[in-house]
Amino acid sequence: MAMSGSDTTPDDAPKKVSKLPILFGFVLMLALGGGGFFAVYSGLILGHGAAVKKGSPHVEALPDIAFVPIAPMVVSLGSESGRYLHFTAQIEVAKVHESDVVLLLPRVLDVLNGYLRAVEVSELEDPTALVRLRAQMLRRVQMVAGDGRVRDLLVTEFVIN
């Protein structure tokens, strides 16, 4: 048997790998990335869509309300403590009822003063107490002013010293 010097045939030579699929994948990746960026940037995805427009945004008119200030109150806390509560608030009312609530302010002050004097000092010092106290005071003010006149009670100062 005679052996030839070459065991390989021309068909066994390594084939050249085509770079076309890699190039196609890279172009597709750039196109999809650019399209995704545009969609997010323009607000089509994860945005406000048609709500975001250049120019002046649509702003709804404020409700027809008024704020009636309550005179600052200083309430003594307990007979022996020598501590005081400084309280200031405003009553949110519909504009048509503003004069009615202003007329009733002495009654409102009386109700709030009586309520705040009856509250325990330990309850006033609780950080979460203001939410409960505000709800109680709002209900009392609504009872004095009558149904539908008072919308809210806004506490602007609540200081214990």
C-alpha positions as CSV (number, residue, x, y, z in Angstrom):
1,M,0.0,0.0,0.0
2,A,1.3,3.2,-1.0
3,M,0.6,6.2,1.1
4,S,0.2,9.5,-0.4
5,G,1.7,12.5,1.3
6,S,-1.7,14.2,1.8
7,D,-4.6,12.7,3.7
8,T,-6.9,15.6,3.2
9,T,-9.1,16.3,0.3
10,P,-10.0,19.7,-1.0
11,D,-13.6,19.2,0.5
12,D,-12.2,18.9,4.0
13,A,-10.7,22.3,4.1
14,P,-12.2,24.6,6.7
15,K,-15.1,26.7,5.4
16,K,-15.2,30.4,5.7
17,V,-17.9,31.4,8.1
18,S,-20.3,34.0,6.8
19,K,-20.6,37.2,8.8
20,L,-24.0,38.1,7.3
21,P,-26.1,36.8,10.2
22,I,-24.0,38.7,12.7
23,L,-24.2,41.9,10.7
24,F,-28.0,41.4,10.3
25,G,-28.4,40.9,14.0
26,F,-26.4,44.0,14.8
27,V,-28.5,46.2,12.4
28,L,-31.7,44.7,13.8
29,M,-30.5,45.4,17.4
30,L,-29.7,49.1,16.5
31,A,-33.1,49.5,14.8
32,L,-35.1,48.0,17.7
33,G,-33.1,50.0,20.3
34,G,-33.6,53.2,18.5
35,G,-37.3,52.5,18.0
36,G,-37.7,51.7,21.7
37,F,-35.8,54.9,22.7
38,F,-38.1,57.0,20.5
39,A,-41.2,55.3,21.8
40,V,-40.3,56.0,25.5
41,Y,-38.9,59.5,24.8
42,S,-42.0,60.6,22.9
43,G,-44.3,59.2,25.5
44,L,-45.9,56.4,23.4
45,I,-44.7,53.9,26.0
46,L,-44.5,54.5,29.7
47,G,-45.6,58.1,29.3
48,H,-48.7,60.2,29.2
49,G,-49.2,59.7,25.5
50,A,-51.6,62.2,24.1
51,A,-51.9,64.0,27.4
52,V,-48.4,65.5,27.1
53,K,-48.4,68.2,24.5
54,K,-46.1,71.1,23.9
55,G,-47.7,74.3,24.8
56,S,-50.0,75.1,27.7
57,P,-51.4,72.1,29.6
58,H,-55.1,71.9,30.4
59,V,-55.6,73.1,34.0
60,E,-58.9,72.7,35.7
61,A,-60.3,75.7,37.5
62,L,-60.1,75.8,41.3
63,P,-63.3,75.0,43.1
64,D,-65.3,78.1,44.3
65,I,-63.9,78.0,47.9
66,A,-62.9,80.4,50.6
67,F,-60.8,80.1,53.7
68,V,-62.0,81.5,57.0
69,P,-59.2,82.1,59.5
70,I,-59.7,81.1,63.1
71,A,-58.1,83.5,65.6
72,P,-55.0,82.0,67.2
73,M,-55.9,80.1,70.4
74,V,-53.7,79.4,73.4
75,V,-55.1,76.6,75.5
76,S,-53.7,75.7,79.0
77,L,-52.9,72.0,79.3
78,G,-53.6,70.8,82.8
79,S,-53.7,72.9,85.9
80,E,-50.3,71.9,87.3
81,S,-48.2,71.5,84.2
82,G,-47.9,75.2,83.1
83,R,-47.9,74.0,79.5
84,Y,-49.8,75.5,76.7
85,L,-51.1,74.5,73.3
86,H,-50.8,77.2,70.5
87,F,-53.4,76.4,67.9
88,T,-54.2,78.2,64.6
89,A,-56.4,76.9,61.8
90,Q,-58.5,77.9,58.8
91,I,-61.9,76.6,57.8
92,E,-62.4,75.7,54.1
93,V,-65.9,76.6,53.0
94,A,-67.8,77.1,49.8
95,K,-67.7,80.8,48.8
96,V,-71.5,81.1,49.1
97,H,-71.3,80.1,52.8
98,E,-68.3,82.2,53.8
99,S,-70.4,85.0,55.5
100,D,-72.4,82.4,57.4
101,V,-69.3,80.7,58.8
102,V,-67.7,84.1,59.7
103,L,-70.9,85.0,61.6
104,L,-70.6,81.7,63.5
105,L,-66.9,82.1,64.4
106,P,-67.5,82.8,68.1
107,R,-69.4,79.5,68.4
108,V,-66.6,77.7,66.5
109,L,-64.0,79.1,68.8
110,D,-66.0,78.1,71.8
111,V,-66.4,74.5,70.6
112,L,-62.8,74.1,69.7
113,N,-61.6,75.6,73.0
114,G,-63.8,73.3,75.0
115,Y,-62.7,70.3,73.1
116,L,-59.0,71.0,73.2
117,R,-59.2,71.7,77.0
118,A,-60.8,68.3,77.5
119,V,-58.1,66.3,75.6
120,E,-55.4,64.7,77.7
121,V,-51.8,66.0,77.5
122,S,-50.5,62.5,76.7
123,E,-52.8,62.3,73.7
124,L,-51.7,65.7,72.4
125,E,-48.1,64.6,72.6
126,D,-48.7,61.5,70.5
127,P,-47.3,62.1,67.0
128,T,-50.3,60.5,65.3
129,A,-52.8,62.4,67.4
130,L,-53.2,65.3,65.1
131,V,-55.0,63.3,62.5
132,R,-57.6,62.1,65.1
133,L,-57.9,65.5,66.7
134,R,-58.4,67.2,63.3
135,A,-61.2,64.8,62.4
136,Q,-62.9,65.4,65.8
137,M,-62.6,69.2,65.5
138,L,-63.8,69.2,61.9
139,R,-66.9,67.2,63.0
140,R,-67.6,69.7,65.8
141,V,-67.2,72.7,63.5
142,Q,-69.5,71.1,60.9
143,M,-72.1,70.6,63.6
144,V,-71.9,74.3,64.6
145,A,-72.0,75.6,61.1
146,G,-74.7,73.3,59.7
147,D,-74.7,70.6,57.1
148,G,-72.8,71.3,53.9
149,R,-71.2,74.6,54.9
150,V,-67.8,73.5,56.0
151,R,-65.6,71.4,53.7
152,D,-62.5,71.0,55.7
153,L,-60.4,72.2,58.7
154,L,-56.8,73.1,58.0
155,V,-54.5,73.1,61.0
156,T,-51.8,75.7,60.4
157,E,-50.2,75.7,63.9
158,F,-50.2,73.1,66.6
159,V,-47.4,73.7,69.1
160,I,-47.2,72.4,72.6
161,N,-44.8,74.2,75.0
